[in-house]
């Protein structure tokens, strides 16, 4: 099956009527006949066009005839090369079209994916690749595809910001640092259907990593055939998951269609998922939901009342993400000065942000990089290890600011550059901080609004003093947040470095003692607070409305969210 859409009917042949040299009546008659034929032809072409469009673009939230649902994306997927992806939008799309050794099931537990079985001990094991798994171009998925993808991700030439997530595999970090060739990675295909993995050290959370997109397989032959464009367009990808990308109009839409080559295709009930709009304006998205153009819409403080007045069923979801102000620790930046960071921290008030500025149910004031839902030894990590509390003190804040100016040799602080998104929520938050720092400390803040993709690029290059950032969990373990500000983590975009923090991260990575691991993570949260590495803002909870005709959608804190891979449509009684 080709990944390229084929028109549902051939182009109509042009109509040409021979006109004889007769009377005016004959000319008029022929003209009338020609006109009528042309009108009919246009009508027929209109029907053909409409029918063709039904296969490529849905015009309503639920299309029963084509078994399609319509949704929005908040932004253009920045990167669909799984070895280089870092963001939630790309991750959500990849989670529908690709599959790793394991995947999340409808009850949010890990279940077999491309691996039908495995044997694993502390230092490695083997995975049996199912023989009925195929790529969307008809070629078989093999153990070699996993080896190639993982070697590509840790290859320093790839510059993957998620290479670190493969460091539990033997030699992964040394390869990424250029000390060993990629062939030395501890992942080998013993044959087409047997993958052997050797771990660097005991990694008690290794299975939890395998559903993450950096662990997805890549077919080497196809990858090389794209000439460096792998993941750039729909035709530059092949798929081994429940869906395939049938069309991708950059900046406008992405359409997924059922992948008939998927090994578990009987569990895929929808024929298509049409992300027909790419919008980050919450009010515009809600308008589409209100007019039954899409099946899902997130709510914010500005449009929540509208949903209540319409008596729509409002649902809540804790998505597991923590949002924070990331400070730039590069030596040439003002925010590398500890006393300046401390001054900002002492006027920081997450409760005011959540309850007076954001004013949306479900959000919690931030207290730690570790959210409340993460498990510790016996219960909640935060119950067992509460961590330090934020304390506001404007007088002390001004004292620290004075010390910072003295250390920097300045009479007055130049404006700080605040990098943020270009959506209404980001605007409200950045303007709040601009006002806060001006009123409390006399610090001028300039807001740098950028679209999502450009903001990621500027974060990576360090073109900011403060950046509004967030982190969603990659896997279900406390380390998914705990290693974020390790010196070697490419997602540590403020380039914070602290050997003591790195030491505690290493303990949590290798220890099989739950208490030792959690105590190490407790030290991490204390270091981040005491050294003012970041300023935690809030834990995100969301409220949303969804179409009652769509069932089987999974919401989760870890993994693809929302997950429509097992969704299906039901008929309303009045339809």
C-alpha positions in Angstrom: 0.0 0.0 0.0 1.4 3.4 -1.0 1.6 6.2 1.6 0.7 8.7 -1.1 -3.0 9.6 -1.4 -4.5 8.6 -4.8 -7.4 10.7 -6.3 -10.7 8.7 -6.0 -11.6 9.4 -9.6 -9.7 10.4 -12.8 -9.9 14.0 -14.0 -13.0 14.7 -16.1 -12.3 14.9 -19.8 -13.0 18.4 -21.3 -16.3 18.7 -23.2 -16.2 20.1 -26.7 -19.3 20.5 -28.8 -18.9 21.0 -32.6 -21.1 23.9 -33.8 -22.3 23.8 -37.4 -22.7 26.8 -39.6 -26.5 26.9 -39.6 -29.3 29.2 -38.6 -29.3 31.4 -35.6 -31.8 29.0 -34.1 -29.5 26.1 -34.5 -26.7 28.1 -33.0 -28.9 29.1 -30.0 -30.0 25.5 -29.7 -26.5 24.2 -29.6 -25.5 26.9 -27.2 -28.4 26.0 -24.9 -27.6 22.3 -25.0 -23.9 23.1 -24.3 -24.8 25.3 -21.4 -27.1 22.7 -19.9 -24.5 20.0 -20.3 -21.9 22.3 -18.7 -24.1 23.0 -15.7 -24.8 19.2 -15.3 -21.1 18.5 -15.7 -20.2 21.1 -13.0 -22.8 19.5 -10.7 -21.3 16.1 -11.3 -17.8 17.4 -10.7 -19.0 19.0 -7.5 -20.3 15.6 -6.3 -17.0 13.9 -7.3 -15.1 16.6 -5.5 -17.3 16.3 -2.4 -16.9 12.5 -2.4 -13.2 12.7 -2.9 -12.9 15.2 -0.1 -14.8 12.9 2.2 -11.8 10.6 2.0 -9.3 13.2 2.8 -10.9 15.9 4.8 -13.8 15.7 7.3 -16.3 18.6 7.6 -17.8 17.6 10.9 -16.7 16.3 14.3 -18.0 12.8 13.6 -18.4 11.5 10.1 -20.3 8.2 10.3 -20.0 7.5 6.6 -16.2 7.5 6.7 -15.8 6.5 10.3 -13.7 9.6 11.0 -13.4 12.0 13.9 -12.0 15.5 13.6 -9.7 17.2 16.0 -7.3 20.1 16.3 -3.5 20.2 17.0 -2.3 23.1 19.2 0.8 23.5 16.9 2.6 22.1 13.9 4.5 18.9 15.0 8.0 20.3 15.2 9.8 16.9 14.7 8.5 13.5 13.7 11.9 11.9 13.5 11.6 9.8 16.7 15.3 10.0 17.4 15.1 13.8 17.6 11.6 14.5 18.9 11.3 16.3 22.2 7.8 17.8 22.5 4.3 16.6 23.4 2.6 17.4 20.1 5.1 15.3 18.1 5.0 12.6 20.8 1.2 12.4 20.6 1.2 12.1 16.8 4.0 9.5 16.9 2.1 7.5 19.6 -0.7 7.0 17.1 1.5 6.0 14.1 4.4 4.2 15.7 4.9 1.4 18.2 7.8 0.3 20.4 8.5 -3.0 22.1 5.8 -2.1 24.6 2.9 0.3 24.6 0.2 1.5 27.0 -3.1 -0.3 27.0 -6.6 1.1 27.6 -6.2 0.7 31.3 -2.9 2.7 31.2 -0.7 -0.4 32.0 2.2 -1.4 29.8 1.3 -4.2 27.4 3.2 -6.0 24.7 3.7 -4.1 21.5 6.1 -5.2 18.8 7.7 -7.5 21.4 5.4 -10.5 22.0 7.4 -11.6 25.0 10.7 -10.9 26.9 13.0 -12.2 29.6 14.8 -9.5 31.6 17.1 -9.5 34.6 19.1 -6.7 36.3 21.7 -6.4 33.6 19.7 -7.1 30.4 17.7 -9.7 28.6 16.1 -10.7 25.3 12.9 -9.5 23.5 11.0 -11.7 21.0 9.8 -9.7 18.0 6.4 -10.8 16.7 6.5 -12.2 13.2 3.3 -10.5 12.1 4.5 -7.0 12.6 4.9 -5.0 9.4 5.8 -1.5 8.2 3.2 0.4 6.2 5.2 -0.3 3.0 4.8 -4.0 3.5 8.2 -4.8 4.8 8.6 -6.8 8.1 9.5 -5.1 11.4 12.6 -6.8 12.7 15.0 -6.7 15.7 17.5 -4.9 13.3 15.1 -1.9 13.1 15.4 -1.4 16.9 19.2 -1.7 16.8 19.4 0.9 14.0 17.0 3.4 15.7 18.8 3.2 19.0 22.3 3.5 17.5 21.0 6.5 15.5 19.6 8.2 18.6 22.9 7.9 20.6 25.1 8.8 17.6 26.5 12.2 18.4 26.0 13.3 14.8 22.2 13.0 15.3 22.4 15.6 18.2 19.4 14.0 19.8 18.3 15.8 22.9 16.8 12.5 24.2 19.9 10.4 23.7 20.2 10.3 27.5 17.1 8.2 27.8 19.1 5.4 26.1 22.0 5.7 28.5 20.8 2.7 30.5 21.9 0.5 27.5 25.5 -0.5 27.8 27.9 2.1 26.2 25.1 4.4 25.3 26.6 7.4 27.1 30.1 6.8 25.9 29.0 6.5 22.3 27.0 9.8 22.7 30.1 11.5 24.0 32.2 10.3 21.1 34.3 7.8 23.0 33.0 4.6 21.2 31.6 3.7 17.8 27.8 3.2 17.6 28.3 -0.5 16.9 29.4 -0.9 20.5 25.9 -0.2 21.8 24.6 -3.0 24.0 21.7 -3.9 21.6 22.1 -6.7 19.1 19.8 -8.5 16.7 20.6 -12.2 17.2 18.2 -12.9 14.3 15.3 -11.1 12.7 13.0 -11.8 15.7 15.4 -11.8 18.7 16.7 -8.6 20.2 19.3 -8.8 22.9 19.8 -5.9 25.3 22.8 -5.4 27.7 22.4 -2.8 30.4 25.1 -0.5 31.7 24.0 -1.2 35.3 21.0 -2.3 37.2 18.1 -0.2 35.8 14.9 -1.1 37.7 12.7 1.1 35.5 14.0 -0.1 32.1 10.8 -1.7 30.9 9.0 1.6 31.6 11.3 3.3 29.1 10.4 1.1 26.2 7.1 2.7 25.3 8.7 6.1 24.9 9.2 7.4 21.3 13.0 7.5 21.3 12.8 3.7 21.7 10.6 3.3 18.5 12.1 1.3 15.7 13.3 2.7 12.3 13.7 0.8 9.1 17.3 1.5 8.0 16.7 1.1 4.3 13.8 3.5 4.2 15.6 6.0 6.5 18.6 6.1 4.2 16.4 6.5 1.1 15.0 9.8 2.4 18.3 11.6 1.9 18.2 13.2 5.3 14.5 14.1 5.2 13.3 11.3 7.4 10.2 12.6 9.3 10.0 15.9 7.3 6.8 15.0 5.4 4.2 12.2 5.3 6.0 10.5 2.4 9.3 10.6 4.4 8.0 8.2 7.0 6.7 4.6 7.1 4.6 3.5 10.0 4.3 0.4 12.2 1.5 1.6 14.5 -2.3 1.6 14.4 -2.4 4.6 12.0 -0.4 6.1 9.2 -0.1 9.8 8.2 -2.1 10.0 5.0 -1.6 13.7 4.5 0.3 16.5 6.2 -0.2 20.1 5.1 2.3 22.0 7.1 0.8 24.6 9.3 -2.7 23.6 8.4 -3.6 19.9 9.0 -2.5 16.3 9.6 -4.7 13.4 8.7 -4.2 9.9 10.1 -5.8 6.8 8.4 -5.9 3.2 9.7 -2.8 1.3 9.0 -3.9 -2.0 7.4 -0.4 -3.4 7.9 -0.6 -3.0 11.7 -0.4 -6.4 13.5 -3.2 -5.6 15.8 -5.4 -3.7 13.3 -8.6 -5.4 14.5 -8.4 -3.3 17.7 -8.2 -0.1 15.6 -11.9 0.9 15.3 -11.6 4.3 13.6 -10.8 4.5 9.9 -9.3 8.0 10.2 -8.4 10.8 12.7 -8.5 14.1 11.0 -6.5 16.9 12.7 -8.2 19.4 10.3 -7.1 22.5 12.2 -3.8 23.6 13.8 -4.8 26.3 16.3 -3.6 27.5 19.7 -6.4 29.9 20.3 -8.6 28.3 22.9 -11.7 30.4 22.0 -11.4 29.5 18.3 -11.1 25.8 19.2 -14.2 26.0 21.5 -16.1 27.7 18.6 -15.3 24.7 16.5 -16.5 22.3 19.2 -19.7 24.4 19.7 -20.5 24.1 16.0 -19.7 20.3 16.0 -16.6 20.6 13.8 -14.3 18.9 16.3 -14.8 16.3 19.1 -12.5 17.7 21.8 -11.7 21.2 23.2 -9.6 22.3 26.1 -11.0 25.0 28.4 -9.4 28.0 30.0 -10.4 30.6 32.5 -11.8 32.8 29.8 -14.2 30.3 28.2 -15.1 28.0 31.1 -18.2 30.1 31.8 -19.4 29.5 28.2 -19.1 25.7 28.7 -21.0 26.0 32.0 -23.8 28.1 30.4 -24.2 25.6 27.6 -24.4 22.8 30.2 -21.7 20.8 28.4 -20.3 17.9 30.3 -17.0 19.2 31.7 -14.3 16.7 32.5 -11.0 17.0 34.4 -7.6 15.4 33.7 -4.3 15.6 35.6 -1.8 15.4 32.7 1.2 14.9 35.0 3.1 18.0 33.8 5.0 20.5 35.9 5.6 24.1 34.6 8.4 26.4 35.7 10.5 29.4 34.9 13.8 28.1 33.7 16.7 30.4 34.4 19.7 30.7 32.1 22.8 29.6 34.0 25.3 30.3 31.1 28.2 32.5 32.4 27.4 35.4 30.0 23.8 35.7 31.4 22.8 37.9 34.3 20.7 35.0 35.7 23.9 33.1 36.3 24.3 35.2 39.4 22.9 33.4 42.5 21.8 36.5 44.3 19.7 37.7 41.4 18.1 34.3 41.1 17.4 34.4 44.9 15.8 37.8 44.6 13.5 36.5 41.9 12.6 33.5 44.1 11.7 35.6 47.2 9.0 37.4 45.3 7.8 34.3 43.5 4.2 33.3 44.4 2.8 30.2 42.7 -0.5 30.4 44.6 -1.1 33.9 43.3 -0.4 32.7 39.8 -2.7 29.8 40.0 -5.6 31.3 41.9 -5.6 34.9 40.8 -4.1 34.9 37.4 -4.8 31.5 35.8 -8.1 30.9 37.7 -8.7 27.5 36.2 -9.8 24.4 38.1 -7.4 21.5 38.3 -4.1 23.4 38.5 -2.0 23.2 41.7 0.5 25.8 42.9 4.0 24.5 42.2 6.2 23.4 45.2 8.6 20.9 43.6 9.8 19.6 40.3 8.2 16.3 41.4 4.4 16.4 41.0 2.1 15.1 43.7 1.0 12.0 41.7 4.5 10.4 41.6 4.9 7.3 43.8 7.7 7.0 46.3 8.5 4.0 48.5 5.1 3.1 49.9 2.9 6.0 48.9 3.2 9.4 47.3 6.7 10.7 46.9 5.7 14.2 48.0 4.0 12.8 51.2 7.1 10.9 52.1 9.5 13.7 51.1 7.7 17.1 51.2 10.7 19.1 50.3 11.3 22.8 50.9 8.5 25.4 50.8 8.5 28.7 49.0 8.5 31.7 51.3 7.9 35.2 50.0 10.0 38.0 51.5 10.2 41.3 49.6 12.6 42.9 52.0 15.1 40.0 51.7 14.6 40.0 47.9 15.7 43.6 47.6 18.8 42.8 49.8 19.8 40.0 47.4 19.2 42.2 44.4 21.5 44.8 45.9 24.2 42.1 46.4 23.7 41.0 42.8 24.2 44.5 41.5 27.4 44.8 43.5 28.8 41.5 42.3 27.9 42.3 38.7 29.4 45.8 38.9 26.1 47.5 37.9 24.2 50.5 39.2 21.0 49.3 37.5 20.0 45.9 36.1 19.5 45.8 32.4 16.1 44.4 31.2 15.7 40.6 31.5 14.6 38.8 28.3 11.6 36.6 29.1 11.0 34.0 26.3 7.4 32.7 26.1 4.7 31.3 23.8 2.4 33.3 21.6 -1.0 32.0 23.0 -3.4 33.8 25.3 -2.4 31.7 28.4 1.3 32.5 27.9 0.5 36.2 27.3 -1.4 36.4 30.6 1.4 34.6 32.6 4.3 36.6 31.0 2.5 39.9 31.6 1.9 38.9 35.3 5.7 38.2 35.8 6.6 41.4 34.0 4.4 43.4 36.4 5.5 41.4 39.4 9.2 41.9 39.0 8.7 45.6 38.1 6.5 46.3 41.2 8.5 44.2 43.7 12.1 44.6 42.5 12.1 47.4 39.9 13.4 44.9 37.3 12.3 45.5 33.8 11.3 42.4 31.8 11.0 42.3 28.0 8.7 39.7 26.7 9.9 37.7 23.7 6.8 35.9 22.2 7.5 33.1 19.8 5.6 30.3 18.1 6.1 26.9 19.6 8.8 25.7 17.1 10.8 28.9 17.3 10.6 29.0 21.1 12.1 25.5 21.3 14.9 26.6 19.0 15.7 29.7 21.1 15.5 27.6 24.3 18.0 25.2 22.9 20.4 27.9 21.8 20.1 29.7 25.2 18.7 32.9 23.7 16.8 33.9 26.9 17.3 35.0 30.5 14.1 33.4 31.7 11.9 31.0 29.7 8.4 29.7 30.5 9.0 25.9 30.3 7.3 22.7 31.3 8.0 19.0 31.6 5.7 16.1 31.1 6.7 12.6 32.3 8.4 10.3 29.8 8.0 7.2 31.9 6.4 6.2 35.2 9.2 6.8 37.6 10.4 9.6 39.8 13.6 9.8 37.7 11.7 11.2 34.7 11.7 14.5 36.6 14.8 13.9 38.7 17.3 13.9 35.9 16.0 16.9 34.0 18.6 19.3 35.4 21.5 16.9 35.4 24.5 18.5 33.6 24.4 16.0 30.8 20.7 16.3 30.0 20.2 18.1 26.7 16.7 19.2 27.9 18.4 21.2 30.6 18.2 24.2 28.4 19.3 26.7 31.1 22.6 24.6 31.3 22.4 24.3 35.1 25.4 22.4 36.4 25.8 21.0 39.9 28.1 18.0 40.6 26.2 17.2 43.8 22.9 17.0 41.9 24.6 14.7 39.3 25.8 12.4 42.0 22.3 11.9 43.4 20.8 11.4 39.9 23.4 8.6 39.4 22.3 6.9 42.6 18.7 6.9 41.5 19.7 5.6 38.1 21.6 2.5 39.4 20.3 1.6 42.8 17.7 -1.2 43.2 17.0 0.0 46.8 13.7 2.0 46.7 14.5 4.0 49.8 18.0 4.9 48.6 16.6 6.0 45.2 13.9 8.2 46.8 16.3 9.8 49.3 18.5 10.7 46.4 15.6 12.4 44.6 14.7 14.3 47.8 18.2 15.7 47.7 17.7 16.8 44.1 14.5 18.7 44.9 16.4 20.5 47.8 19.3 21.4 45.6 17.0 22.8 42.9 15.3 25.0 45.5 18.3 26.1 47.5 20.4 27.0 44.4 17.4 28.5 42.7 18.0 26.5 39.5 14.4 27.0 38.5 11.2 28.6 39.8 8.3 26.1 39.9 5.0 27.6 38.8 2.3 25.0 38.8 1.2 21.4 38.2 -1.1 21.3 35.3 -4.6 19.9 35.6 -6.9 20.5 32.6 -10.6 20.8 32.1 -12.1 20.0 28.7 -15.2 19.1 26.8 -15.6 16.1 24.5 -18.1 14.7 22.1 -20.2 12.0 23.7 -20.4 10.1 20.4 -16.7 9.2 20.7 -15.9 6.4 23.2 -12.7 4.5 24.1 -10.4 7.5 24.5 -7.6 7.0 27.0 -6.3 9.9 29.1 -3.0 9.4 30.9 -0.1 11.3 32.6 2.5 9.0 31.0 2.5 8.1 27.4 0.3 9.2 24.4 -2.4 11.6 25.5 -5.1 11.8 24.4 -4.9 8.3 22.9 -7.5 7.6 20.2 -5.9 4.3 19.0 -8.8 2.3 20.4 -11.5 5.0 20.2 -14.8 4.3 18.4 -17.9 6.1 17.3 -21.4 5.4 18.7 -24.7 6.7 17.2 -26.7 9.2 19.1 -30.3 8.3 19.7 -31.6 11.3 17.9 -29.4 10.8 14.8 
